[in-house]
């Protein structure tokens, strides 16, 4: 029995070494290790061995099986490696060829303007705050000195979810919420960027959804000169160091006095042209001193502190800075338009 096992092992290993195809290798595996293979047949003959021979022959059978399985596995791996090498050789890639360029996107011009404005005001000591776009009527109107029967609400008609829930018309509610959190403490210097909504007809200069940034400062002895100095600094950093601004009387329910802020026309230098409608000035934002009633509702004593507030449309700033003639260009996702702002 031991002699037959040794002869079978040598014969099988010799045949395995000479196999040149995977199919032949599988046939040999079945011939020697299959259910009806030669090794299985020898195992069936162990019943005729003496008790002394069985352990010796059993150990030898296991050694033969392990040797054959190792030989089959090694040969199979060699076939697989050869097949892989042949496949790679037939599909050679020239790595020296330049790859196909993948078009890269760029920051949206409105996002770029928001970041620029934030950087300017952060440099002036302001904090950036955010709030919900779906807002309560109480914060959007009432906390800003606009009770339910106030006629100025008509200028900010918006989209209502319920009678008390709406899409905010301005980012001023963020200011109201922040003032309440401060519990009358000063100083408070903040800006709040975000989307706002109004029932406007979409045209070249209006949209039912646009982006706004509002600012608020509250402290002791804050005056109109502080407002003008802050806005002049902003205008010069955003549009050029030689810029000038002017303040015109206006009306907003939440500020008193209120002003419209004009920027000296950058196209004609104030001499008058088509861009500024021959006035030499271009309106950019609204501002004013915070109304005493707004301070009181937010927990501040208007006899001890004062403040100023301002609000600007990001699209308006972007249109002026980049000479864009139609606000709708910012929303149509036209790659030809957006590609112009790629600085990379």
Residue pairs with C-beta under 8 A, 6 or more apart in sequence:
1 42
1 45
1 46
1 49
1 53
1 57
2 56
2 57
2 60
4 42
5 42
5 57
5 60
5 61
5 64
6 60
8 32
8 38
8 39
8 42
8 64
9 64
9 67
9 68
12 28
12 32
12 38
12 68
12 71
13 67
13 68
13 71
15 28
16 25
16 28
16 68
16 71
16 72
16 75
17 71
17 75
19 25
19 28
19 75
21 79
22 76
22 79
25 72
25 75
25 76
25 79
28 72
29 72
30 37
31 37
31 38
32 38
32 39
32 68
33 39
33 40
33 65
33 68
33 69
33 72
34 40
39 61
39 64
39 65
39 68
42 61
43 61
46 54
46 57
46 58
46 61
49 57
104 344
106 338
106 339
106 341
106 342
106 343
106 344
107 115
107 341
108 330
108 338
108 341
109 318
109 322
109 324
109 330
109 338
109 341
110 211
110 314
110 315
110 318
110 330
112 341
113 314
113 317
113 318
113 321
114 193
114 211
114 213
114 314
116 238
117 191
117 193
117 213
117 234
117 238
117 312
117 314
117 317
118 128
118 191
118 193
120 233
120 234
120 237
120 238
121 128
121 191
121 215
121 234
122 128
124 189
124 230
124 233
124 234
125 189
126 189
126 190
126 191
126 215
127 189
127 190
127 191
128 190
128 191
128 192
128 193
129 174
129 175
129 178
129 190
129 191
129 192
130 174
130 192
130 193
130 194
131 168
131 171
131 173
131 174
131 177
131 192
131 194
132 168
132 173
133 167
133 168
133 194
133 195
133 196
133 197
134 161
134 165
134 166
134 167
134 168
135 165
135 166
135 167
135 168
135 173
136 164
136 165
136 166
136 173
137 148
137 163
137 164
137 165
137 166
138 164
139 173
139 176
139 177
140 158
140 166
140 168
140 169
140 170
140 172
140 173
141 147
141 148
141 150
141 153
141 156
142 148
143 173
143 176
143 294
143 297
143 298
144 172
144 173
144 176
144 253
144 254
144 294
145 253
145 254
145 291
145 293
145 294
145 297
146 152
146 153
146 253
146 254
150 253
152 253
156 169
156 170
156 198
157 198
157 199
158 166
158 167
158 168
158 169
158 197
158 198
158 199
159 166
159 167
159 197
159 199
160 166
160 167
161 167
167 196
167 197
168 194
168 196
168 197
169 196
169 197
169 198
170 196
170 212
170 214
170 311
171 192
171 193
171 194
171 196
171 212
171 213
171 214
171 311
172 192
172 214
172 254
172 309
172 311
174 190
174 192
174 194
174 214
175 190
175 192
175 214
175 216
175 309
176 294
176 297
176 298
178 188
178 190
178 192
178 216
179 188
179 216
179 218
179 298
179 299
179 300
180 298
180 299
182 188
182 299
183 299
184 299
184 300
184 301
186 218
186 219
186 220
186 300
186 305
187 217
187 218
187 219
188 216
188 217
188 218
188 219
188 307
189 216
189 217
189 219
190 215
190 216
191 213
191 214
191 215
191 216
192 213
192 214
192 215
192 216
193 211
193 212
193 213
193 314
194 211
194 212
195 209
195 210
195 211
195 212
196 209
196 210
196 211
196 212
197 208
197 209
198 208
198 210
199 208
200 206
200 207
200 208
202 208
202 328
204 325
204 326
204 327
204 328
205 327
206 327
207 315
207 327
207 328
207 331
210 313
210 314
210 315
210 327
211 313
211 314
211 315
212 311
212 312
212 313
212 314
213 311
213 312
213 314
214 309
214 310
214 311
214 312
215 230
215 309
215 310
215 311
216 290
216 307
216 308
216 309
217 226
217 227
217 230
217 307
217 308
217 309
218 290
218 295
218 300
218 305
218 306
218 307
219 305
219 306
219 307
220 304
220 305
220 306
221 306
222 289
222 305
222 306
222 307
222 308
223 289
223 306
224 247
224 257
224 289
224 308
226 308
227 259
227 287
227 288
227 289
227 308
227 310
228 245
228 247
230 308
230 310
231 245
231 261
231 285
231 287
231 310
232 243
232 244
232 245
235 243
235 244
235 245
235 263
235 284
236 242
236 243
238 317
238 321
239 263
239 266
239 320
239 321
240 266
243 263
243 264
243 266
244 263
244 264
244 270
245 261
245 262
245 263
245 264
245 284
246 261
246 262
246 264
246 281
247 259
247 260
247 261
247 262
247 287
248 259
248 260
248 261
248 262
249 257
249 258
249 259
249 260
250 258
250 259
250 260
250 286
250 288
251 258
252 258
252 286
252 288
253 291
254 288
254 290
254 291
254 294
254 309
255 287
255 288
255 289
255 290
255 291
255 308
255 309
256 288
256 289
256 291
256 292
257 288
257 289
258 286
258 287
258 288
259 286
259 287
259 288
260 283
260 285
260 286
261 283
261 284
261 285
261 286
261 287
261 310
262 281
262 282
262 283
262 284
263 281
263 282
263 283
263 284
263 320
264 270
264 280
264 281
264 282
265 271
265 272
265 273
265 275
265 276
265 279
265 280
265 281
265 282
266 282
266 320
267 273
267 275
267 276
268 275
268 276
268 280
270 280
270 281
271 280
272 278
272 279
272 280
275 282
276 282
282 320
284 312
284 316
284 317
284 320
285 310
285 311
285 312
285 313
285 316
286 310
286 311
287 308
287 309
287 310
287 311
288 308
288 309
288 310
289 306
289 307
289 308
289 309
290 306
290 307
290 308
290 309
292 302
295 301
295 302
295 305
295 306
295 307
296 302
315 327
315 330
318 324
318 330
319 325
319 327
322 341
324 330
329 337
